[in-house]
Amino acid sequence: MKTNYFTSICCILLMYACSSGPTPSEQQIKKDIAAIYLAESTFEDITNGTLGDVENVDVKNVYVSQSAILDTMDINISRNSIAAITYENLSNEEKDDYNYIGVLIDQKNKEENPFSFSVKTLEKMIATKKIAYQFAESIKNKSYQDLVPIMKIGEDPTQTVKTISDYFSKNTAATGTIVNFYYYGAGEGEHQSKTYYSHLGTFVYGNGMTQNFFVNIFENESVIEGYTIDSL
């Protein structure tokens, strides 16, 4: 009888712990994923787990529901982005708690393609994402001079910035100002033995139109060395 009583108490405590609800960080992650991908997300923390041949690792897993938006995206692009969204929303204390961020997206074809990202890799990716945010924010606010220090394209960054300024001046005359932007994808590549990250985003105009773009930033760099803005 004592053993049964103890087991019952343990089960009750376990149920209570599992139903304690998402943390503030998880709530923000859920909100961001829902806003960008129209998908739901849940979380699982693993302590002292095994990841492949690596033992004693702490992992935060993110499970993302199927959505029409995610169904149209390259799994690598969306998975990278969701891992970055998860990690950048954690508090500094929480970031110290994990070695990896795992992502599993429920796909329409029912294939499972989970992947776990080292937090060291995510830190490098997010460092370049901050430059990507500065790019989009400067365009949204028409603060084009703020682009000069972060553009490394061509011999004269000021000419590159003038081209961007002229382009968006023509756009906004017809579409209204840019009212928002968001990043929905991230890619990783290599050029001349150097790693770079591509950040894929969308501008939202006052009339409701959207326009995709991306920027390329090399690891450990604070300048943009390539960008593309799709036609409206």
C-alpha positions in Angstrom: 0.0 0.0 0.0 2.8 2.4 0.8 4.4 1.8 -2.6 1.1 2.5 -4.4 0.5 5.7 -2.4 4.0 6.9 -3.2 3.5 6.1 -6.9 0.2 8.0 -6.9 1.9 11.1 -5.4 4.7 11.0 -8.0 2.1 10.8 -10.8 0.2 13.7 -9.4 3.4 15.8 -9.1 4.4 14.9 -12.7 1.0 15.9 -14.0 1.3 19.2 -12.2 4.7 19.9 -13.5 3.6 19.2 -17.1 0.6 21.4 -16.9 2.4 24.4 -15.5 2.1 26.1 -18.8 4.6 27.9 -21.1 7.3 30.2 -19.8 7.2 33.9 -20.8 9.9 33.1 -23.3 7.9 30.2 -24.8 4.8 32.4 -25.0 6.7 34.9 -27.1 8.2 32.2 -29.3 4.7 30.8 -29.8 3.4 34.3 -30.7 6.2 34.9 -33.2 5.8 31.5 -34.9 2.0 31.9 -35.1 2.4 35.4 -36.6 4.9 34.4 -39.3 3.8 30.9 -40.2 0.2 30.6 -38.8 1.4 27.5 -36.9 1.1 26.3 -33.3 4.1 25.3 -31.3 4.9 23.2 -28.2 8.1 22.6 -26.3 10.1 19.9 -24.6 13.2 20.3 -22.4 15.6 17.4 -22.3 18.3 17.4 -19.6 21.5 15.2 -19.7 20.3 13.6 -22.9 22.1 12.0 -25.8 22.3 13.5 -29.3 23.9 11.2 -31.8 27.3 10.4 -30.3 27.2 13.4 -27.9 26.2 12.6 -24.3 25.0 14.8 -21.4 23.5 17.6 -23.5 20.6 19.8 -22.6 18.2 20.4 -25.4 15.1 22.6 -25.9 12.9 21.0 -28.6 10.3 23.0 -30.5 7.5 21.1 -32.2 5.7 23.1 -34.9 2.3 22.2 -36.4 1.6 21.9 -40.1 0.6 25.1 -41.9 -0.1 26.1 -45.4 2.8 28.6 -45.3 5.3 26.1 -44.0 4.1 23.6 -46.6 5.4 25.9 -49.4 8.8 26.5 -47.8 12.1 24.7 -48.1 12.3 22.8 -44.8 15.9 23.9 -44.2 15.0 27.6 -44.6 12.0 27.5 -42.2 13.8 25.1 -39.7 16.8 27.4 -39.4 14.6 30.4 -38.9 12.4 28.7 -36.2 15.6 27.7 -34.3 16.8 31.3 -34.4 13.4 32.7 -33.3 13.5 30.2 -30.4 17.0 31.0 -29.2 16.8 34.8 -29.6 13.7 34.9 -27.5 15.2 33.0 -24.5 16.4 35.0 -21.6 20.2 35.2 -20.9 19.7 32.8 -18.1 17.8 30.3 -20.3 20.4 30.5 -23.0 22.9 29.2 -20.6 20.7 26.2 -19.9 20.9 24.6 -23.3 23.5 23.2 -25.6 21.1 22.6 -28.6 17.8 23.8 -30.0 15.9 21.1 -31.7 13.2 21.7 -34.3 10.6 19.3 -35.7 8.0 20.6 -38.2 4.8 18.6 -38.9 4.8 18.4 -42.7 1.9 17.7 -45.1 3.8 14.8 -46.6 4.2 13.3 -43.1 8.0 13.1 -43.4 9.9 13.8 -40.2 13.1 15.9 -40.6 14.1 16.9 -37.1 17.3 18.8 -36.7 19.2 20.1 -33.6 21.2 23.3 -33.8 24.2 24.0 -31.7 23.7 27.2 -29.7 27.1 28.3 -30.8 25.9 28.2 -34.4 22.7 30.0 -33.5 24.6 32.8 -31.8 26.6 33.4 -35.0 23.5 33.3 -37.1 21.6 35.7 -34.8 24.6 38.1 -34.8 24.2 38.4 -38.5 20.4 38.7 -38.2 20.9 41.9 -36.2 22.5 43.4 -39.2 19.7 42.2 -41.4 17.2 43.9 -39.0 19.1 47.1 -39.3 18.9 46.9 -43.1 15.1 46.4 -43.0 14.5 48.9 -40.3 16.5 51.6 -42.0 14.5 51.1 -45.2 11.2 51.1 -43.3 12.1 54.3 -41.5 13.6 55.9 -44.7 16.8 56.3 -42.7 18.9 55.4 -45.7 22.1 57.0 -44.4 22.1 54.3 -41.7 22.7 51.8 -44.4 26.0 53.2 -45.5 28.1 51.6 -42.7 26.6 48.2 -43.2 26.7 47.9 -47.0 29.8 46.4 -48.6 28.7 46.1 -52.2 30.5 47.8 -55.0 33.3 50.4 -54.7 31.1 53.1 -53.3 28.5 52.1 -50.6 26.9 55.6 -50.9 26.0 54.8 -54.5 24.5 51.5 -53.5 22.4 53.2 -50.8 21.3 55.9 -53.3 20.1 53.1 -55.6 18.1 51.6 -52.7 16.7 55.0 -51.7 15.6 55.8 -55.3 14.0 52.4 -55.7 11.8 52.6 -52.6 10.9 56.2 -53.2 9.3 55.1 -56.4 7.6 52.1 -54.8 6.1 54.0 -51.8 4.7 56.7 -54.1 2.3 54.0 -55.5 2.0 51.5 -52.6 2.1 53.7 -49.5 4.9 53.6 -46.9 6.3 50.4 -45.5 4.4 49.7 -42.3 6.1 46.5 -41.2 8.6 43.8 -42.0 9.5 40.4 -40.7 12.0 37.7 -41.3 10.7 34.3 -42.2 13.7 32.2 -43.3 17.4 31.7 -42.8 19.9 29.9 -44.9 23.6 28.9 -44.5 26.2 28.7 -47.2 29.9 28.9 -47.9 31.9 31.1 -50.2 35.7 31.0 -50.5 35.9 28.8 -47.3 33.8 31.4 -45.4 30.4 30.7 -43.9 27.6 33.2 -44.7 24.0 33.5 -43.6 21.1 34.5 -45.8 18.1 36.1 -44.1 14.9 36.1 -46.0 12.3 38.8 -45.1 9.1 40.5 -46.3 8.2 44.2 -46.4 4.5 45.0 -45.8 3.2 48.2 -47.5 0.4 50.5 -46.4 -1.9 49.2 -49.2 -1.4 45.6 -48.0 1.1 44.6 -50.7 4.1 42.5 -49.7 7.6 42.3 -51.1 10.2 39.6 -50.4 13.9 40.3 -50.0 17.0 38.7 -48.6 20.5 39.8 -47.4 23.8 37.8 -47.2 26.1 38.4 -44.3 29.3 36.5 -43.6 29.9 34.9 -40.2 31.7 37.3 -37.7 31.1 40.2 -40.1 28.9 43.3 -39.5 28.3 44.3 -43.2 26.0 43.1 -45.9 27.8 41.7 -49.0 24.8 40.8 -51.1 21.1 41.5 -51.2 18.1 40.9 -53.5 14.7 42.7 -53.5 12.0 41.0 -55.4 9.8 42.9 -57.8 6.4 44.1 -56.7 
